[in-house]
Amino acid sequence: MKLASYRDGSRDGQLVVVSRDLSQAHYASHIAQRLQQVLDDWNFLSPQLQDLSDALNAGRARHAFSFDPAQCMAPLPRAFQVVQAEGYPSLGALKRKAAGDESEGTMAVYQAAGDALLGALDPVQCGNVAFGVDFGASVAVISGDLPQDCAADRALDGVRLLALANGISLRNLAAVDGAPSVQSQCGVAFSPVAVTPDELGEAWGRGRVNLPLLCSWNGRKVGMGDAGAAMGTHFGQLLAQLAKTRPVRAGSVVVAGPVSNAGQEKKGQWSWPAGYHSIAEKRAMETVQDGLAATAYMALGDVVRIEMKNAAGQSVFGAIEQEVVALTAD
């Protein structure tokens, strides 16, 4: 099933069930008001939502209405925990190569803010473009409850929902001990809907989403990398790492980090046929190739669009489309 949170003036929105083709929706208020309620009582409430989803997809839902992504908040508008990971080793290797670092490196996992997650069409408000506004086209999971020190396969069973994410970073703000500073994390935006793993069919396997992630910047396609093939650490392993020393509560969000597919070297020249899913990756490509990063970060008025389509060409999660705008006073 596919779930979304419609704006209703509250902090958490109103839970709706969305049809598979993203054309219709139905309020789920007779089952649950908010998505967090469902995550807290998944075994009891999710079967009821599944019945509503089945009726909606069969055209039998009496009070269905046209689905409007512009009315969507993040599926989970605020989360108890959001974790950003670097699940794609090729990205870390590329950044190290650009910096002249030949070490193997380790996967970075760090806490991000979860108090004000952005909707798919919410603008990126920027106080100063000199901060270096960057997008990060990613896949994320929302978990159920997990016990402390659970194994990766047990953690994978705890994946309740998947969504697309745009991890917005301010690259010119200093990092602290190798991890991004709190101030450099401008926010995380999510696709209009979150989906249960079964909605992906065979594309969900080995804890990965095996579909291309499409990313465009100002209408120009810049990224089309496979989100599954190059993911070095799958979502079960990421969740198990999170639960290593304490329980993980329902509603925790893990963002796998910008999708990255390894480049190819031929006769001393490098190419990246899958493109890039963050400007930082593009700048690292340029440094490796030409010795100097040439691509600037985002400017006011720039628009990033992130979407994933299945084998039939249908949008799975709906699209994230965000414009960088000047900060306005409340």
C-alpha positions in Angstrom: 0.0 0.0 0.0 0.9 3.7 -0.4 0.5 6.2 2.4 0.7 10.0 2.6 0.1 12.8 5.1 -2.2 15.6 3.8 -1.9 19.1 5.2 -4.7 19.9 7.7 -3.1 22.7 9.7 -1.6 20.4 12.3 2.0 19.4 12.8 1.5 15.8 11.7 -1.1 16.1 9.0 -3.9 13.7 8.1 -3.2 10.1 7.0 -4.4 9.1 3.6 -4.2 5.9 1.6 -3.1 6.5 -2.1 -3.9 4.3 -5.1 -1.1 2.4 -6.8 -1.2 4.7 -9.8 -1.1 7.8 -7.6 -4.4 9.1 -9.1 -6.8 8.6 -6.1 -6.7 8.9 -2.4 -8.9 8.2 0.6 -8.8 9.6 4.2 -7.9 6.9 6.7 -9.3 8.8 9.7 -11.6 6.0 10.6 -8.5 3.8 11.1 -5.8 6.2 12.2 -5.3 10.0 12.1 -1.5 10.0 11.8 1.2 7.7 10.3 3.0 7.4 13.6 -0.1 5.8 15.2 0.1 3.1 12.5 3.8 2.5 13.1 3.2 2.2 16.8 0.4 -0.4 16.3 1.4 -1.9 13.0 0.1 -5.4 13.4 -3.4 -4.2 14.3 -3.8 -1.1 12.0 -1.9 -2.0 8.9 -4.3 -4.8 7.8 -7.2 -2.3 8.0 -5.3 0.1 5.9 -4.5 -2.7 3.5 -8.2 -3.4 3.1 -8.8 0.3 2.3 -6.0 0.2 -0.2 -7.4 -2.8 -1.9 -10.8 -1.2 -2.2 -9.3 2.0 -3.5 -7.3 0.2 -6.2 -10.4 -1.8 -7.2 -12.5 1.4 -7.5 -14.7 0.4 -4.6 -13.8 3.1 -2.1 -16.9 5.3 -1.7 -15.2 8.5 -0.7 -12.1 8.5 -2.9 -10.8 11.8 -4.3 -8.1 12.9 -6.7 -4.7 12.7 -5.2 -2.8 16.0 -5.1 0.9 15.8 -4.2 0.9 19.6 -3.5 -1.2 18.8 -0.4 1.4 16.4 1.0 3.6 16.9 3.9 6.4 14.4 4.4 4.7 11.0 4.9 6.1 11.2 8.4 6.3 14.9 9.1 8.4 14.6 12.2 10.3 11.6 13.4 11.8 10.5 16.7 15.0 9.7 14.9 16.5 10.4 11.4 19.9 8.9 10.5 21.9 9.8 7.4 24.3 7.1 6.1 26.7 6.8 3.3 25.5 3.5 1.9 27.3 3.8 -1.4 31.0 3.1 -1.1 31.8 4.4 -4.6 30.8 7.9 -3.4 33.2 7.8 -0.4 36.0 6.4 -2.6 35.4 9.1 -5.2 35.6 11.9 -2.5 38.7 10.4 -1.0 40.3 10.1 -4.4 39.5 13.8 -5.2 41.1 14.7 -1.9 44.2 12.6 -2.6 43.4 10.2 0.2 44.2 6.6 -0.7 42.8 5.0 2.4 40.0 2.5 2.4 37.7 4.7 4.4 34.7 3.7 6.6 31.0 4.1 6.2 29.8 7.3 7.9 26.5 7.2 9.8 25.3 10.3 11.6 22.2 11.8 13.2 20.2 14.3 11.4 17.3 16.6 12.5 13.9 15.0 12.4 11.8 17.7 13.9 10.7 19.4 10.7 10.9 17.1 7.7 9.9 18.6 4.4 7.2 17.7 1.9 8.0 16.8 -1.7 7.1 20.2 -3.1 8.2 22.3 -0.2 10.9 25.0 -1.2 14.4 24.9 0.1 14.7 28.2 2.1 18.2 29.6 2.0 19.6 32.4 4.0 22.8 32.7 2.0 23.7 30.8 -1.2 27.3 31.2 -0.2 26.7 28.3 2.2 26.8 26.0 -0.8 23.3 24.5 -1.2 23.5 20.9 -2.4 20.8 18.2 -3.1 21.2 14.5 -2.2 18.9 12.1 -4.1 18.4 9.1 -1.8 16.2 6.2 -0.8 15.0 5.9 2.8 13.2 3.4 5.1 10.9 3.9 8.0 11.3 1.2 10.7 9.1 -0.5 13.2 10.3 -1.4 16.7 13.6 -3.2 16.8 15.3 -4.9 19.8 18.8 -4.0 20.9 21.6 -5.8 19.1 19.3 -7.5 16.6 20.7 -9.3 13.5 20.6 -7.7 10.1 17.9 -10.1 8.8 15.7 -9.4 11.8 16.2 -5.7 11.3 15.3 -6.0 7.6 12.0 -7.5 8.7 11.4 -4.3 10.6 11.3 -2.2 7.5 7.7 -0.9 7.4 7.9 1.7 4.6 10.2 3.1 1.9 10.3 6.6 0.5 12.6 8.8 -1.6 14.5 11.5 0.1 16.4 14.7 -0.7 19.1 15.3 1.9 19.8 19.0 1.6 23.3 20.0 2.7 25.1 23.3 3.1 28.5 22.1 1.8 30.5 25.2 2.7 29.7 25.0 6.4 32.5 23.3 8.3 32.3 19.6 9.3 33.0 18.5 12.8 35.3 15.5 13.2 34.6 14.4 9.7 30.8 14.4 10.1 28.5 17.2 8.9 27.8 19.9 11.4 24.2 20.4 12.7 24.1 23.7 10.9 25.2 22.2 7.6 22.1 19.9 7.5 19.5 22.2 5.9 16.8 19.6 6.0 15.4 16.4 4.5 12.5 16.3 2.1 10.5 13.1 1.3 8.5 11.9 -1.6 4.7 12.5 -1.5 4.0 8.8 -0.6 5.8 6.1 1.4 5.2 2.5 0.2 5.3 -0.9 1.8 8.0 -3.1 0.5 5.6 -5.4 -1.4 4.6 -2.5 -3.6 8.1 -2.7 -5.2 7.6 -6.4 -6.2 10.8 -8.0 -7.4 12.6 -4.6 -7.3 12.8 -5.0 -3.5 15.5 -7.6 -2.8 18.5 -8.1 -0.5 17.5 -5.1 1.5 17.9 -2.8 -1.6 15.6 -1.0 -4.1 16.8 -2.3 -7.4 15.5 0.5 -9.7 17.1 3.6 -11.2 16.8 6.8 -9.3 16.2 9.7 -11.7 17.5 13.1 -10.8 17.3 16.4 -12.8 18.6 19.9 -12.0 16.9 22.8 -13.7 15.2 20.4 -16.1 18.4 18.7 -17.2 18.8 15.0 -16.3 22.0 14.6 -14.2 21.5 11.3 -12.5 20.1 7.9 -13.4 22.0 5.5 -11.2 20.7 2.2 -10.0 19.8 2.5 -6.3 20.4 -1.1 -5.5 23.4 -2.4 -7.5 26.0 -0.2 -5.9 24.6 0.0 -2.4 27.3 -1.6 -0.3 25.5 -1.8 3.0 21.8 -2.8 2.7 19.0 -1.4 4.9 18.9 -4.4 7.2 22.6 -3.9 8.0 22.1 -0.2 8.5 19.2 -0.7 10.9 21.2 -3.4 12.8 24.1 -1.0 13.2 21.7 1.6 14.6 20.3 -1.0 17.0 23.7 -2.3 18.1 23.7 -0.6 21.5 20.0 0.3 22.1 16.5 -0.5 20.9 15.2 1.3 17.8 11.7 2.7 18.1 9.0 2.6 15.5 9.1 5.7 13.3 12.9 5.8 13.0 14.1 6.9 9.6 17.3 5.8 7.8 18.4 7.7 4.7 20.9 5.7 2.7 22.7 8.8 1.3 23.0 10.0 -2.2 22.9 7.2 -4.8 26.3 6.6 -6.4 27.5 4.3 -9.1 31.2 3.8 -9.7 33.0 5.5 -12.5 34.9 3.8 -15.3 38.5 4.4 -16.2 39.8 3.9 -19.7 43.3 5.0 -20.9 43.7 7.3 -17.9 40.3 9.0 -18.5 37.3 8.7 -16.2 33.6 8.6 -17.1 30.5 8.3 -14.9 27.7 7.0 -17.2 25.1 7.0 -14.4 25.7 10.7 -13.7 25.5 12.1 -10.2 22.9 12.5 -7.4 24.6 15.3 -5.5 26.7 18.3 -6.6 29.4 17.2 -4.2 29.8 14.0 -6.2 29.9 16.0 -9.5 32.6 18.3 -8.0 34.6 15.2 -6.9 34.3 13.8 -10.4 35.7 17.0 -11.9 38.6 17.1 -9.4 39.5 13.5 -10.3 39.2 14.1 -14.0 40.5 17.7 -14.4 42.2 18.5 -11.1 39.6 21.2 -10.2 35.9 21.4 -9.3 34.0 23.6 -11.7 30.4 23.1 -11.0 28.9 25.6 -8.6 26.3 24.7 -5.9 22.7 25.6 -6.3 21.5 29.2 -6.7 18.2 30.9 -5.9 15.6 29.8 -8.4 17.3 26.4 -9.1 15.0 23.4 -9.1 15.9 19.8 -8.3 13.5 16.9 -9.2 13.9 13.3 -7.9 11.8 10.4 -9.0 11.8 6.6 -9.3 9.9 4.6 -11.9 9.2 0.9 -12.1 9.7 -1.4 -15.0 6.4 -0.3 -16.5 7.4 3.3 -16.4 5.1 4.3 -13.5 6.2 6.6 -10.8 6.5 4.5 -7.6 6.7 7.3 -4.9 5.7 10.4 -6.8 8.3 13.1 -7.4 10.3 15.4 -5.1 10.5 18.8 -6.8 12.0 21.6 -4.8 13.1 25.2 -5.6 15.8 27.1 -3.8 14.2 30.3 -2.5 15.3 33.2 -0.3 14.6 32.8 3.4 11.4 34.7 4.4 10.5 35.8 7.9 7.6 34.0 9.6 
